[in-house]
């Protein structure tokens, strides 16, 4: 079905019911209607998750989905799904143009990848840069530190002349960690991962990235150019349930001693279409919808969440999960954030773009 709101068309795969539940804190027989929870045993890194659980718009930060098991599920889906073709499209581009990418910087160069995961496609770039430069330092940046450490060890075994220095943490922390290095940097942000950034934060994030780079660096970004709503709904459909819902709920229960039941939530996606001549890409929204009225307890926090039937629980901080771009919007994204579109390559169908952005002085 579809409906219109403020000039924006929304296509969705189920009916949406608006319902606002209450967040309540339970201490013994006393229930407090505020966000005062027990956090003395919560690691600082998980405090944003607690904030999301206790906010009016219940959600978890998107990065929370990427624990070790989540990263494994993600890699499995993107490489095997018959309806999600981003991995295959980008792989074909890198097969043809990795040498072009490697030529954009001089030696010695540091290869940096944001959201590296298994670095399965990145191997093509590593091979091209080793051919060109002889040796290479690779810095994968990902929140799943254990996972990228294992991947890095395997890469060093597979490639002579490669040194891997994994950075476990958020993207911008990884960039700031490298900002004092004087060598040219080739930074990769592949797999349409940038599109996971909330649409109202994308330009600001690009400006933050630009601030950490110099004019001798290059930023290679992969972006999905398939804006067809039906195609996007298939690409971001039920095959994502194990990663986007089931594993995340399992992690919430483990981290906060909870009893959240994945069977009580349906996985929902919507596509929001935007004007093709505007700066904002079309985007995919995703959330879980409670199938019944029920309560969830997180005993470690002393927290009870009350869900109404039809209430949404978001796995992103904002409205968007992923995006579909056109070349005009990619060019405008670069221009608005201090970059120039130096070069770009697309797949045969023009549905995916790998763009090389040059920082503007």
C-alpha positions, 0 to 999 in steps of 0.5 A: 500500500502507499500513502502521501504525507507532506508531498512524500510518498511512502510505500510499505509492506504492512499497515502502520498503526500509530501508538505511543506506549509508556516507559516505566521504571519499576522498583519493587512495588513502586512504578515511576513514570520517568527514565530513571534506571539502574546503570551502575553495572552498564559499560559506558559504551552501552549507555546510548543503548539505554538512552534509546530504550528509555526514550519516547521513540524506543530504539537502539543505535544502528551500530548495536546490531554489529556484535560478532554474531551480527557481523557474521549474519550481515556478511552472510545476507549481503553475499548470498541474498538473491534480492539484495544485490549491492555486494555483487554490484560493487564487487563487479565494479571493484573487479574492473576498477581497483587499479584505477582506485589504487592510482589515486594516491601516492606511496607510501599510503595508508588504506582505511576502511570504515565499517570494514566487517569481513573486508571481502570486497576490500581484498580486490583493492588491497591486491591492487594497492600492493601491486602498485605500492609494493607494501601497504598498511591497512586500518579497518575500522569497525565496532566489532573489534574481535571480528576485525582482529580475526579478519586482519590476522587472516589478511596478513597471512594471505598477503605478503607486504600487508600490515593490518592495524585494526581499530575497534570503535566508531567511525569518527573515533577511528578517523581522529585516531589516524588524523596525525599520520602524514602519509596519504590516506585512501579511505573506503566506505563501501557497501552503501554503508554511508546510507545507514547514516541518518538522512539529516546527519549525512552532510554533517558526517561528510563535513566531519570526515573532510575535516580529518583529511588533507588534499592528498587523501582520497575518499572512495564511497559506495552508494546504491543508485537503485531508487525503485520502491518495489526493488528496494522493498525486495532488497530490504525485506524479510531476509534481514530479520535474523540480523535486524531483529532476532540477533539484536533482541538476543543481544539486548536480553543478554546485555540487560538480563531481559525477557524480550521475545522476538516472536512478539514483533514483526519486521517492517520496512518502508520506502520513502520517495523523494524528488529526483532533482532534490538533494535528499536521496530516497530512503528505506525505513525499518522497525519492529512492530509489536504484534500485541500489547505486552511488557518487556523487563530488563532486570539489570536496569530495573526497567519495564517497557510497556508496548501497545499492539502496533507500536514501533521499535526502531533499530536506527536513531532516526528515520532512515535505514538505507538510501537510494541515490542518483548522480545529481544527489551524489554530486551535491553531497560531495559539494555540500561537504567540501569534496569534489567528485573526482571520478566514479564507476557504475555497474552495467545496469547503472544501479550502483556507484563507487565514487572517488571524492577529492577533498577541496582546499 
